[in-house]
Amino acid sequence: QLVESGGGLVQAGGSLRLDCAASGRTGYINGITVMGWYRQAPGKQRELVASIRGNGQPDYADSVKGRCTISRVGNTVWLQMNSLKPEDTAVYYCNAVVASIGADYWGQGTLVTVSS
């Protein structure tokens, strides 16, 4: 299970932090390799925002580089988003990958709305 928090309404130029914590069976928790955040805007496909491996190596979409920072401690991941733009408006989903069994897990989604 992935539990997300931190979405909301913010003005353009503002900041938000999204949190996600994984919980569940020990085997699942210990097997998580990559955690990340995806987003889906109305009428668009879900896209990667940022991800982070167990060794701390991050990966960012070009659209958010320099504005977002992803951090991870164990099986909790945070996404700090700064200088938000209206085009960042979307439902943000936490994702966890358990590579050993080829499984993807998703949170329920949290809405981020950036007003102009």
Backbone hydrogen bonds in HBPLUS format (Angstrom, degrees):
<---DONOR---> <-ACCEPTOR-->    atom                        ^
c    i                          cat <-CA-CA->   ^        H-A-AA   ^      H-
h    n   atom  resd res      DA  || num        DHA   H-A  angle D-A-AA Bond
n    s   type  num  typ     dist DA aas  dist angle  dist       angle   num
A0023-SER N   A0001-GLN O   2.86 MM  22  5.29 157.2  1.91 153.2 159.8     1
A0003-VAL N   A0021-ALA O   2.95 MM  18  5.32 167.7  1.97 148.0 150.9     2
A0021-ALA N   A0003-VAL O   2.98 MM  18  5.32 154.9  2.04 140.5 146.7     3
A0005-SER N   A0019-ASP O   2.95 MM  14  5.22 142.2  2.09 144.7 145.2     4
A0019-ASP N   A0005-SER O   2.83 MM  14  5.22 167.4  1.85 150.6 155.0     5
A0008-GLY N   A0111-LEU O   2.91 MM 103  6.12 121.7  2.25 138.9 155.8     6
A0113-THR N   A0008-GLY O   2.89 MM 105  6.12 169.9  1.90 154.0 154.8     7
A0010-VAL N   A0113-THR O   2.88 MM 103  6.31 156.8  1.94 165.0 172.5     8
A0115-SER N   A0010-VAL O   2.88 MM 105  6.28 154.1  1.95 149.4 157.1     9
A0014-GLY N   A0011-GLN O   2.92 MM   3  5.54 152.5  2.00 143.6 146.1    10
A0012-ALA N   A0115-SER O   2.72 MM 103  5.65 136.7  1.90 171.9 166.7    11
A0013-GLY N   A0084-LEU O   2.70 MM  71  4.87 162.5  1.73 140.9 147.2    12
A0084-LEU N   A0014-GLY O   3.07 MM  70  5.51 176.1  2.07 151.7 152.5    13
A0016-LEU N   A0081-MET O   2.93 MM  65  5.29 151.6  2.02 145.6 154.5    14
A0081-MET N   A0016-LEU O   2.78 MM  65  5.29 172.3  1.78 177.7 177.3    15
A0018-LEU N   A0079-LEU O   2.88 MM  61  5.03 162.7  1.91 141.4 145.4    16
A0079-LEU N   A0018-LEU O   2.80 MM  61  5.03 152.5  1.87 146.7 154.0    17
A0020-CYS N   A0077-VAL O   2.89 MM  57  5.31 133.4  2.11 158.2 167.9    18
A0077-VAL N   A0020-CYS O   2.86 MM  57  5.31 160.4  1.89 155.1 161.4    19
A0022-ALA N   A0075-ASN O   2.97 MM  53  5.56 161.6  2.00 162.1 168.2    20
A0028-TYR N   A0025-ARG O   3.09 MM   3  5.35 120.9  2.45 103.2 117.1    21
A0029-ILE N   A0025-ARG O   2.97 MM   4  6.27 169.5  1.98 161.0 163.5    22
A0030-ASN N   A0026-THR O   2.85 MM   4  5.94 174.4  1.85 158.3 160.1    23
A0031-GLY N   A0027-GLY O   3.14 MM   4  6.00 128.1  2.42 128.6 140.9    24
A0031-GLY N   A0028-TYR O   3.11 MM   3  5.10 133.5  2.33  96.3 109.5    25
A0032-ILE N   A0029-ILE O   3.38 MM   3  5.71 168.9  2.39 110.2 113.4    26
A0033-THR N   A0097-VAL O   2.73 MM  64  5.73 169.3  1.74 170.3 173.3    27
A0097-VAL N   A0034-VAL O   2.83 MM  63  5.20 157.6  1.88 159.7 163.6    28
A0035-MET N   A0052-ILE O   3.10 MM  17  5.58 168.2  2.11 155.1 156.2    29
A0052-ILE N   A0035-MET O   2.76 MM  17  5.58 154.1  1.83 165.3 174.3    30
A0036-GLY N   A0095-ASN O   2.89 MM  59  5.13 151.6  1.97 144.4 147.0    31
A0095-ASN N   A0036-GLY O   2.83 MM  59  5.13 150.3  1.92 148.8 147.3    32
A0037-TRP N   A0050-ALA O   2.77 MM  13  5.47 162.0  1.80 166.0 170.4    33
A0049-VAL N   A0037-TRP O   2.81 MM  12  5.52 160.3  1.84 151.5 150.2    34
A0050-ALA N   A0037-TRP O   3.24 MM  13  5.47 158.6  2.29 141.8 146.9    35
A0038-TYR N   A0093-TYR O   2.83 MM  55  5.11 162.6  1.86 150.8 156.7    36
A0093-TYR N   A0038-TYR O   2.72 MM  55  5.11 160.2  1.76 140.3 147.4    37
A0039-ARG N   A0047-GLU O   2.84 MM   8  5.47 152.1  1.92 150.6 159.7    38
A0047-GLU N   A0039-ARG O   2.82 MM   8  5.47 158.7  1.86 152.8 158.5    39
A0040-GLN N   A0091-VAL O   2.87 MM  51  5.33 147.7  1.97 142.8 153.5    40
A0091-VAL N   A0040-GLN O   3.08 MM  51  5.33 172.3  2.09 134.2 133.2    41
A0044-LYS N   A0041-ALA O   2.96 MM   3  5.36 155.6  2.02 142.2 139.3    42
A0061-ALA N   A0049-VAL O   2.93 MM  12  5.21 158.3  1.98 148.4 143.3    43
A0051-SER N   A0059-ASP O   2.87 MM   8  5.21 149.4  1.96 145.3 153.4    44
A0059-ASP N   A0051-SER O   2.82 MM   8  5.21 137.5  2.00 153.3 153.2    45
A0053-ARG N   A0057-GLN O   2.99 MM   4  5.33 160.6  2.03 140.9 145.1    46
A0056-GLY N   A0053-ARG O   2.96 MM   3  5.28 160.0  2.00 113.2 117.6    47
A0064-VAL N   A0061-ALA O   3.06 MM   3  5.65 159.2  2.11 116.5 122.5    48
A0067-ARG N   A0064-VAL O   2.88 MM   3  5.33 159.4  1.93 136.0 139.9    49
A0068-CYS N   A0064-VAL O   3.11 MM   4  5.75 133.2  2.34 166.5 165.1    50
A0082-ASN N   A0067-ARG O   2.80 MM  15  5.12 161.5  1.84 153.1 159.1    51
A0069-THR N   A0080-GLN O   2.88 MM  11  5.13 150.6  1.97 142.8 152.1    52
A0080-GLN N   A0069-THR O   2.84 MM  11  5.13 167.5  1.85 158.3 156.3    53
A0071-SER N   A0078-TRP O   2.93 MM   7  5.18 158.4  1.98 145.4 151.0    54
A0078-TRP N   A0071-SER O   2.85 MM   7  5.18 159.3  1.89 142.2 147.9    55
A0073-VAL N   A0076-THR O   2.94 MM   3  5.43 158.4  1.99 155.6 162.8    56
A0076-THR N   A0073-VAL O   3.07 MM   3  5.43 148.0  2.17 123.7 133.6    57
A0088-ASP N   A0085-LYS O   2.83 MM   3  5.38 163.4  1.86 120.5 125.7    58
A0089-THR N   A0086-PRO O   3.04 MM   3  5.63 165.1  2.06 117.7 121.8    59
A0090-ALA N   A0112-VAL O   2.99 MM  22  5.55 146.7  2.10 147.1 157.6    60
A0112-VAL N   A0090-ALA O   2.89 MM  22  5.55 171.3  1.90 164.0 166.9    61
A0092-TYR N   A0110-THR O   2.79 MM  18  5.22 174.4  1.79 148.1 146.1    62
A0110-THR N   A0092-TYR O   2.82 MM  18  5.22 148.3  1.92 140.7 151.2    63
A0107-GLY N   A0094-CYS O   2.94 MM  13  5.06 149.4  2.04 142.6 143.7    64
A0096-ALA N   A0105-TYR O   2.98 MM   9  5.15 152.8  2.06 139.7 144.7    65
A0105-TYR N   A0096-ALA O   2.85 MM   9  5.15 150.1  1.94 151.7 159.9    66
A0098-VAL N   A0103-ALA O   2.91 MM   5  5.22 167.2  1.92 151.7 156.0    67
A0101-ILE N   A0098-VAL O   3.24 MM   3  6.00 149.6  2.34 118.0 124.7    68
A0103-ALA N   A0098-VAL O   3.15 MM   5  5.22 161.0  2.19 141.9 139.8    69
A0102-GLY N   A0099-ALA O   3.13 MM   3  4.74 152.2  2.21  93.9 102.5    70
